[in-house]
Amino acid sequence: MLGWVAAVGGATWQHATVVPAVVLVAWSLLLTSIYAIPEPATMVTVYSGPAAFWRRKLLLGLGLYLLTAAPLLLLAGTSPAGWGGASGALLWGMLVLSMSIMAKYAFYPHATLLRLTQGGAVALALLPLLDASYAPLLAAGLVGLIWKSRHRLKPYWHA
């Protein structure tokens, strides 16, 4: 909570610069740390199936991000970054958060592999920003995380 207040305060204070867009990106990276600790298996099996659990976790994570990033998006849109830059930062943050959530369940319940995969997912999301030729690698990583996370959750439900 204090981090969010500091982020909004800093973005408001420096709203005439590109700081709000940078804060929006930093906020998405900070939120990925929420998904670095695996929950107990009993919390995973509460849902009706692995697909429902996976979908619910993604929607809750993205909903939290959009709710908390809305003031930052407004500030970034009115900054020199503009609405295009703010929208790009928001979409990139959604991608990073989605990949982080999927990485959590790709190697569930192993915390070390989970954190390493999340770091790789963030690095993979950064690569296309440096050179557009890495976009196919990002797409392959995203598809791999979708498949692996859904496949890894299946054994936790008994048919």
mmCIF file of the C-alpha atoms, coordinates in Angstrom:
data_MODEL
# 
_entry.id   MODEL 
# 
loop_
_atom_site.group_PDB 
_atom_site.id 
_atom_site.type_symbol 
_atom_site.label_atom_id 
_atom_site.label_alt_id 
_atom_site.label_comp_id 
_atom_site.label_asym_id 
_atom_site.label_entity_id 
_atom_site.label_seq_id 
_atom_site.pdbx_PDB_ins_code 
_atom_site.Cartn_x 
_atom_site.Cartn_y 
_atom_site.Cartn_z 
_atom_site.occupancy 
_atom_site.B_iso_or_equiv 
_atom_site.pdbx_formal_charge 
_atom_site.auth_seq_id 
_atom_site.auth_comp_id 
_atom_site.auth_asym_id 
_atom_site.auth_atom_id 
_atom_site.pdbx_PDB_model_num 
ATOM 1   C CA . MET A 1 1   ? 0.000   0.000   0.000   1.00 0.00 ? 1   MET A CA 1 
ATOM 2   C CA . LEU A 1 2   ? 2.776   2.405   0.929   1.00 0.00 ? 2   LEU A CA 1 
ATOM 3   C CA . GLY A 1 3   ? 4.569   1.622   -2.345  1.00 0.00 ? 3   GLY A CA 1 
ATOM 4   C CA . TRP A 1 4   ? 1.469   2.493   -4.335  1.00 0.00 ? 4   TRP A CA 1 
ATOM 5   C CA . VAL A 1 5   ? 1.013   5.789   -2.480  1.00 0.00 ? 5   VAL A CA 1 
ATOM 6   C CA . ALA A 1 6   ? 4.679   6.632   -3.091  1.00 0.00 ? 6   ALA A CA 1 
ATOM 7   C CA . ALA A 1 7   ? 4.343   5.733   -6.786  1.00 0.00 ? 7   ALA A CA 1 
ATOM 8   C CA . VAL A 1 8   ? 1.255   7.887   -7.280  1.00 0.00 ? 8   VAL A CA 1 
ATOM 9   C CA . GLY A 1 9   ? 2.810   10.712  -5.256  1.00 0.00 ? 9   GLY A CA 1 
ATOM 10  C CA . GLY A 1 10  ? 6.030   10.648  -7.264  1.00 0.00 ? 10  GLY A CA 1 
ATOM 11  C CA . ALA A 1 11  ? 4.167   10.475  -10.566 1.00 0.00 ? 11  ALA A CA 1 
ATOM 12  C CA . THR A 1 12  ? 1.934   13.381  -9.533  1.00 0.00 ? 12  THR A CA 1 
ATOM 13  C CA . TRP A 1 13  ? 4.873   15.458  -8.366  1.00 0.00 ? 13  TRP A CA 1 
ATOM 14  C CA . GLN A 1 14  ? 6.794   14.897  -11.626 1.00 0.00 ? 14  GLN A CA 1 
ATOM 15  C CA . HIS A 1 15  ? 3.782   14.826  -13.971 1.00 0.00 ? 15  HIS A CA 1 
ATOM 16  C CA . ALA A 1 16  ? 5.420   17.239  -16.430 1.00 0.00 ? 16  ALA A CA 1 
ATOM 17  C CA . THR A 1 17  ? 8.134   14.679  -17.231 1.00 0.00 ? 17  THR A CA 1 
ATOM 18  C CA . VAL A 1 18  ? 8.084   11.053  -18.367 1.00 0.00 ? 18  VAL A CA 1 
ATOM 19  C CA . VAL A 1 19  ? 8.301   9.881   -14.738 1.00 0.00 ? 19  VAL A CA 1 
ATOM 20  C CA . PRO A 1 20  ? 4.626   8.734   -14.654 1.00 0.00 ? 20  PRO A CA 1 
ATOM 21  C CA . ALA A 1 21  ? 5.276   6.315   -17.537 1.00 0.00 ? 21  ALA A CA 1 
ATOM 22  C CA . VAL A 1 22  ? 8.426   5.012   -15.832 1.00 0.00 ? 22  VAL A CA 1 
ATOM 23  C CA . VAL A 1 23  ? 6.485   4.602   -12.577 1.00 0.00 ? 23  VAL A CA 1 
ATOM 24  C CA . LEU A 1 24  ? 3.795   2.654   -14.466 1.00 0.00 ? 24  LEU A CA 1 
ATOM 25  C CA . VAL A 1 25  ? 6.431   0.213   -15.749 1.00 0.00 ? 25  VAL A CA 1 
ATOM 26  C CA . ALA A 1 26  ? 8.068   -0.004  -12.317 1.00 0.00 ? 26  ALA A CA 1 
ATOM 27  C CA . TRP A 1 27  ? 4.680   -0.690  -10.715 1.00 0.00 ? 27  TRP A CA 1 
ATOM 28  C CA . SER A 1 28  ? 4.126   -3.696  -12.981 1.00 0.00 ? 28  SER A CA 1 
ATOM 29  C CA . LEU A 1 29  ? 7.547   -5.059  -12.030 1.00 0.00 ? 29  LEU A CA 1 
ATOM 30  C CA . LEU A 1 30  ? 6.799   -4.527  -8.342  1.00 0.00 ? 30  LEU A CA 1 
ATOM 31  C CA . LEU A 1 31  ? 3.493   -6.396  -8.621  1.00 0.00 ? 31  LEU A CA 1 
ATOM 32  C CA . THR A 1 32  ? 5.251   -9.445  -10.059 1.00 0.00 ? 32  THR A CA 1 
ATOM 33  C CA . SER A 1 33  ? 6.798   -10.009 -6.631  1.00 0.00 ? 33  SER A CA 1 
ATOM 34  C CA . ILE A 1 34  ? 3.321   -10.807 -5.275  1.00 0.00 ? 34  ILE A CA 1 
ATOM 35  C CA . TYR A 1 35  ? 3.331   -13.951 -7.399  1.00 0.00 ? 35  TYR A CA 1 
ATOM 36  C CA . ALA A 1 36  ? 6.771   -15.195 -6.279  1.00 0.00 ? 36  ALA A CA 1 
ATOM 37  C CA . ILE A 1 37  ? 5.534   -17.392 -3.419  1.00 0.00 ? 37  ILE A CA 1 
ATOM 38  C CA . PRO A 1 38  ? 3.571   -20.575 -4.194  1.00 0.00 ? 38  PRO A CA 1 
ATOM 39  C CA . GLU A 1 39  ? 0.401   -21.076 -2.187  1.00 0.00 ? 39  GLU A CA 1 
ATOM 40  C CA . PRO A 1 40  ? -0.411  -24.386 -0.453  1.00 0.00 ? 40  PRO A CA 1 
ATOM 41  C CA . ALA A 1 41  ? -1.859  -27.111 -2.666  1.00 0.00 ? 41  ALA A CA 1 
ATOM 42  C CA . THR A 1 42  ? -5.117  -27.024 -0.692  1.00 0.00 ? 42  THR A CA 1 
ATOM 43  C CA . MET A 1 43  ? -5.735  -23.492 -1.965  1.00 0.00 ? 43  MET A CA 1 
ATOM 44  C CA . VAL A 1 44  ? -5.135  -24.597 -5.539  1.00 0.00 ? 44  VAL A CA 1 
ATOM 45  C CA . THR A 1 45  ? -7.739  -27.374 -5.511  1.00 0.00 ? 45  THR A CA 1 
ATOM 46  C CA . VAL A 1 46  ? -10.592 -25.190 -4.226  1.00 0.00 ? 46  VAL A CA 1 
ATOM 47  C CA . TYR A 1 47  ? -11.668 -24.357 -7.775  1.00 0.00 ? 47  TYR A CA 1 
ATOM 48  C CA . SER A 1 48  ? -13.648 -26.662 -10.046 1.00 0.00 ? 48  SER A CA 1 
ATOM 49  C CA . GLY A 1 49  ? -10.699 -27.478 -12.269 1.00 0.00 ? 49  GLY A CA 1 
ATOM 50  C CA . PRO A 1 50  ? -7.277  -26.386 -13.463 1.00 0.00 ? 50  PRO A CA 1 
ATOM 51  C CA . ALA A 1 51  ? -8.596  -24.233 -16.307 1.00 0.00 ? 51  ALA A CA 1 
ATOM 52  C CA . ALA A 1 52  ? -10.968 -22.355 -13.988 1.00 0.00 ? 52  ALA A CA 1 
ATOM 53  C CA . PHE A 1 53  ? -8.208  -21.841 -11.427 1.00 0.00 ? 53  PHE A CA 1 
ATOM 54  C CA . TRP A 1 54  ? -5.724  -20.644 -14.058 1.00 0.00 ? 54  TRP A CA 1 
ATOM 55  C CA . ARG A 1 55  ? -8.219  -18.273 -15.649 1.00 0.00 ? 55  ARG A CA 1 
ATOM 56  C CA . ARG A 1 56  ? -9.321  -16.907 -12.265 1.00 0.00 ? 56  ARG A CA 1 
ATOM 57  C CA . LYS A 1 57  ? -5.736  -16.215 -11.175 1.00 0.00 ? 57  LYS A CA 1 
ATOM 58  C CA . LEU A 1 58  ? -4.962  -14.402 -14.427 1.00 0.00 ? 58  LEU A CA 1 
ATOM 59  C CA . LEU A 1 59  ? -8.130  -12.305 -14.279 1.00 0.00 ? 59  LEU A CA 1 
ATOM 60  C CA . LEU A 1 60  ? -7.608  -11.397 -10.619 1.00 0.00 ? 60  LEU A CA 1 
ATOM 61  C CA . GLY A 1 61  ? -3.982  -10.433 -11.234 1.00 0.00 ? 61  GLY A CA 1 
ATOM 62  C CA . LEU A 1 62  ? -4.775  -8.314  -14.269 1.00 0.00 ? 62  LEU A CA 1 
ATOM 63  C CA . GLY A 1 63  ? -7.768  -6.761  -12.507 1.00 0.00 ? 63  GLY A CA 1 
ATOM 64  C CA . LEU A 1 64  ? -5.586  -5.776  -9.547  1.00 0.00 ? 64  LEU A CA 1 
ATOM 65  C CA . TYR A 1 65  ? -3.006  -4.327  -11.909 1.00 0.00 ? 65  TYR A CA 1 
ATOM 66  C CA . LEU A 1 66  ? -5.545  -2.329  -13.910 1.00 0.00 ? 66  LEU A CA 1 
ATOM 67  C CA . LEU A 1 67  ? -7.225  -1.036  -10.769 1.00 0.00 ? 67  LEU A CA 1 
ATOM 68  C CA . THR A 1 68  ? -4.003  0.118   -9.163  1.00 0.00 ? 68  THR A CA 1 
ATOM 69  C CA . ALA A 1 69  ? -2.448  1.367   -12.417 1.00 0.00 ? 69  ALA A CA 1 
ATOM 70  C CA . ALA A 1 70  ? -5.443  3.518   -13.438 1.00 0.00 ? 70  ALA A CA 1 
ATOM 71  C CA . PRO A 1 71  ? -4.226  6.693   -11.670 1.00 0.00 ? 71  PRO A CA 1 
ATOM 72  C CA . LEU A 1 72  ? -0.732  6.110   -13.022 1.00 0.00 ? 72  LEU A CA 1 
ATOM 73  C CA . LEU A 1 73  ? -2.145  5.627   -16.524 1.00 0.00 ? 73  LEU A CA 1 
ATOM 74  C CA . LEU A 1 74  ? -4.023  8.922   -16.271 1.00 0.00 ? 74  LEU A CA 1 
ATOM 75  C CA . LEU A 1 75  ? -0.889  10.739  -15.113 1.00 0.00 ? 75  LEU A CA 1 
ATOM 76  C CA . ALA A 1 76  ? 1.273   9.072   -17.776 1.00 0.00 ? 76  ALA A CA 1 
ATOM 77  C CA . GLY A 1 77  ? -1.251  9.898   -20.495 1.00 0.00 ? 77  GLY A CA 1 
ATOM 78  C CA . THR A 1 78  ? -1.122  13.599  -19.666 1.00 0.00 ? 78  THR A CA 1 
ATOM 79  C CA . SER A 1 79  ? 2.689   13.587  -19.405 1.00 0.00 ? 79  SER A CA 1 
ATOM 80  C CA . PRO A 1 80  ? 5.094   14.040  -22.342 1.00 0.00 ? 80  PRO A CA 1 
ATOM 81  C CA . ALA A 1 81  ? 4.947   10.255  -22.824 1.00 0.00 ? 81  ALA A CA 1 
ATOM 82  C CA . GLY A 1 82  ? 1.410   10.789  -24.159 1.00 0.00 ? 82  GLY A CA 1 
ATOM 83  C CA . TRP A 1 83  ? -1.454  8.349   -24.396 1.00 0.00 ? 83  TRP A CA 1 
ATOM 84  C CA . GLY A 1 84  ? 0.437   6.143   -26.844 1.00 0.00 ? 84  GLY A CA 1 
ATOM 85  C CA . GLY A 1 85  ? 3.384   5.730   -24.498 1.00 0.00 ? 85  GLY A CA 1 
ATOM 86  C CA . ALA A 1 86  ? 1.097   5.268   -21.511 1.00 0.00 ? 86  ALA A CA 1 
ATOM 87  C CA . SER A 1 87  ? -0.948  2.615   -23.333 1.00 0.00 ? 87  SER A CA 1 
ATOM 88  C CA . GLY A 1 88  ? 2.230   0.844   -24.427 1.00 0.00 ? 88  GLY A CA 1 
ATOM 89  C CA . ALA A 1 89  ? 3.548   0.837   -20.859 1.00 0.00 ? 89  ALA A CA 1 
ATOM 90  C CA . LEU A 1 90  ? 0.198   -0.479  -19.593 1.00 0.00 ? 90  LEU A CA 1 
ATOM 91  C CA . LEU A 1 91  ? 0.077   -3.284  -22.177 1.00 0.00 ? 91  LEU A CA 1 
ATOM 92  C CA . TRP A 1 92  ? 3.695   -4.209  -21.477 1.00 0.00 ? 92  TRP A CA 1 
ATOM 93  C CA . GLY A 1 93  ? 2.921   -4.323  -17.756 1.00 0.00 ? 93  GLY A CA 1 
ATOM 94  C CA . MET A 1 94  ? -0.083  -6.568  -18.401 1.00 0.00 ? 94  MET A CA 1 
ATOM 95  C CA . LEU A 1 95  ? 2.114   -8.877  -20.476 1.00 0.00 ? 95  LEU A CA 1 
ATOM 96  C CA . VAL A 1 96  ? 4.812   -9.051  -17.795 1.00 0.00 ? 96  VAL A CA 1 
ATOM 97  C CA . LEU A 1 97  ? 2.288   -9.683  -15.040 1.00 0.00 ? 97  LEU A CA 1 
ATOM 98  C CA . SER A 1 98  ? 0.502   -12.378 -17.077 1.00 0.00 ? 98  SER A CA 1 
ATOM 99  C CA . MET A 1 99  ? 3.774   -14.123 -17.846 1.00 0.00 ? 99  MET A CA 1 
ATOM 100 C CA . SER A 1 100 ? 4.776   -13.889 -14.189 1.00 0.00 ? 100 SER A CA 1 
ATOM 101 C CA . ILE A 1 101 ? 1.507   -15.496 -13.068 1.00 0.00 ? 101 ILE A CA 1 
ATOM 102 C CA . MET A 1 102 ? 1.853   -18.242 -15.670 1.00 0.00 ? 102 MET A CA 1 
ATOM 103 C CA . ALA A 1 103 ? 5.486   -18.809 -14.649 1.00 0.00 ? 103 ALA A CA 1 
ATOM 104 C CA . LYS A 1 104 ? 4.303   -19.276 -11.069 1.00 0.00 ? 104 LYS A CA 1 
ATOM 105 C CA . TYR A 1 105 ? 2.176   -22.233 -12.086 1.00 0.00 ? 105 TYR A CA 1 
ATOM 106 C CA . ALA A 1 106 ? 4.538   -23.590 -14.755 1.00 0.00 ? 106 ALA A CA 1 
ATOM 107 C CA . PHE A 1 107 ? 6.786   -25.009 -12.033 1.00 0.00 ? 107 PHE A CA 1 
ATOM 108 C CA . TYR A 1 108 ? 4.353   -25.082 -9.115  1.00 0.00 ? 108 TYR A CA 1 
ATOM 109 C CA . PRO A 1 109 ? 5.111   -25.751 -6.166  1.00 0.00 ? 109 PRO A CA 1 
ATOM 110 C CA . HIS A 1 110 ? 8.929   -25.380 -6.579  1.00 0.00 ? 110 HIS A CA 1 
ATOM 111 C CA . ALA A 1 111 ? 9.747   -21.847 -5.388  1.00 0.00 ? 111 ALA A CA 1 
ATOM 112 C CA . THR A 1 112 ? 13.274  -21.686 -6.820  1.00 0.00 ? 112 THR A CA 1 
ATOM 113 C CA . LEU A 1 113 ? 12.269  -22.758 -10.324 1.00 0.00 ? 113 LEU A CA 1 
ATOM 114 C CA . LEU A 1 114 ? 9.264   -20.473 -10.095 1.00 0.00 ? 114 LEU A CA 1 
ATOM 115 C CA . ARG A 1 115 ? 11.393  -17.392 -9.339  1.00 0.00 ? 115 ARG A CA 1 
ATOM 116 C CA . LEU A 1 116 ? 13.970  -18.255 -11.999 1.00 0.00 ? 116 LEU A CA 1 
ATOM 117 C CA . THR A 1 117 ? 11.230  -18.650 -14.598 1.00 0.00 ? 117 THR A CA 1 
ATOM 118 C CA . GLN A 1 118 ? 9.646   -15.362 -13.561 1.00 0.00 ? 118 GLN A CA 1 
ATOM 119 C CA . GLY A 1 119 ? 12.993  -13.613 -13.984 1.00 0.00 ? 119 GLY A CA 1 
ATOM 120 C CA . GLY A 1 120 ? 13.356  -15.189 -17.398 1.00 0.00 ? 120 GLY A CA 1 
ATOM 121 C CA . ALA A 1 121 ? 9.851   -14.076 -18.343 1.00 0.00 ? 121 ALA A CA 1 
ATOM 122 C CA . VAL A 1 122 ? 10.624  -10.468 -17.397 1.00 0.00 ? 122 VAL A CA 1 
ATOM 123 C CA . ALA A 1 123 ? 13.894  -10.606 -19.354 1.00 0.00 ? 123 ALA A CA 1 
ATOM 124 C CA . LEU A 1 124 ? 12.059  -12.117 -22.309 1.00 0.00 ? 124 LEU A CA 1 
ATOM 125 C CA . ALA A 1 125 ? 9.496   -9.301  -22.195 1.00 0.00 ? 125 ALA A CA 1 
ATOM 126 C CA . LEU A 1 126 ? 12.309  -6.725  -22.191 1.00 0.00 ? 126 LEU A CA 1 
ATOM 127 C CA . LEU A 1 127 ? 14.068  -8.134  -25.271 1.00 0.00 ? 127 LEU A CA 1 
ATOM 128 C CA . PRO A 1 128 ? 11.571  -6.895  -27.917 1.00 0.00 ? 128 PRO A CA 1 
ATOM 129 C CA . LEU A 1 129 ? 11.897  -3.395  -26.458 1.00 0.00 ? 129 LEU A CA 1 
ATOM 130 C CA . LEU A 1 130 ? 15.603  -3.522  -27.312 1.00 0.00 ? 130 LEU A CA 1 
ATOM 131 C CA . ASP A 1 131 ? 15.271  -5.141  -30.738 1.00 0.00 ? 131 ASP A CA 1 
ATOM 132 C CA . ALA A 1 132 ? 12.059  -6.049  -32.562 1.00 0.00 ? 132 ALA A CA 1 
ATOM 133 C CA . SER A 1 133 ? 13.602  -9.232  -33.954 1.00 0.00 ? 133 SER A CA 1 
ATOM 134 C CA . TYR A 1 134 ? 13.122  -10.807 -30.499 1.00 0.00 ? 134 TYR A CA 1 
ATOM 135 C CA . ALA A 1 135 ? 9.310   -10.599 -30.744 1.00 0.00 ? 135 ALA A CA 1 
ATOM 136 C CA . PRO A 1 136 ? 8.980   -14.193 -32.081 1.00 0.00 ? 136 PRO A CA 1 
ATOM 137 C CA . LEU A 1 137 ? 11.022  -15.388 -29.109 1.00 0.00 ? 137 LEU A CA 1 
ATOM 138 C CA . LEU A 1 138 ? 8.616   -13.576 -26.781 1.00 0.00 ? 138 LEU A CA 1 
ATOM 139 C CA . ALA A 1 139 ? 5.641   -15.146 -28.568 1.00 0.00 ? 139 ALA A CA 1 
ATOM 140 C CA . ALA A 1 140 ? 7.195   -18.611 -28.255 1.00 0.00 ? 140 ALA A CA 1 
ATOM 141 C CA . GLY A 1 141 ? 7.897   -18.032 -24.566 1.00 0.00 ? 141 GLY A CA 1 
ATOM 142 C CA . LEU A 1 142 ? 4.336   -16.863 -23.985 1.00 0.00 ? 142 LEU A CA 1 
ATOM 143 C CA . VAL A 1 143 ? 2.861   -19.915 -25.722 1.00 0.00 ? 143 VAL A CA 1 
ATOM 144 C CA . GLY A 1 144 ? 5.230   -22.164 -23.770 1.00 0.00 ? 144 GLY A CA 1 
ATOM 145 C CA . LEU A 1 145 ? 4.202   -20.614 -20.458 1.00 0.00 ? 145 LEU A CA 1 
ATOM 146 C CA . ILE A 1 146 ? 0.517   -20.965 -21.300 1.00 0.00 ? 146 ILE A CA 1 
ATOM 147 C CA . TRP A 1 147 ? 0.954   -24.648 -22.132 1.00 0.00 ? 147 TRP A CA 1 
ATOM 148 C CA . LYS A 1 148 ? 3.308   -25.482 -19.247 1.00 0.00 ? 148 LYS A CA 1 
ATOM 149 C CA . SER A 1 149 ? 1.290   -23.694 -16.552 1.00 0.00 ? 149 SER A CA 1 
ATOM 150 C CA . ARG A 1 150 ? -1.980  -25.303 -17.612 1.00 0.00 ? 150 ARG A CA 1 
ATOM 151 C CA . HIS A 1 151 ? -0.329  -28.716 -17.942 1.00 0.00 ? 151 HIS A CA 1 
ATOM 152 C CA . ARG A 1 152 ? 1.392   -28.456 -14.546 1.00 0.00 ? 152 ARG A CA 1 
ATOM 153 C CA . LEU A 1 153 ? -1.873  -27.698 -12.710 1.00 0.00 ? 153 LEU A CA 1 
ATOM 154 C CA . LYS A 1 154 ? -3.752  -30.756 -14.033 1.00 0.00 ? 154 LYS A CA 1 
ATOM 155 C CA . PRO A 1 155 ? -2.390  -33.295 -11.488 1.00 0.00 ? 155 PRO A CA 1 
ATOM 156 C CA . TYR A 1 156 ? -3.845  -31.303 -8.591  1.00 0.00 ? 156 TYR A CA 1 
ATOM 157 C CA . TRP A 1 157 ? -7.406  -32.276 -9.513  1.00 0.00 ? 157 TRP A CA 1 
ATOM 158 C CA . HIS A 1 158 ? -8.612  -35.834 -9.244  1.00 0.00 ? 158 HIS A CA 1 
ATOM 159 C CA . ALA A 1 159 ? -11.080 -36.725 -11.954 1.00 0.00 ? 159 ALA A CA 1 
# 
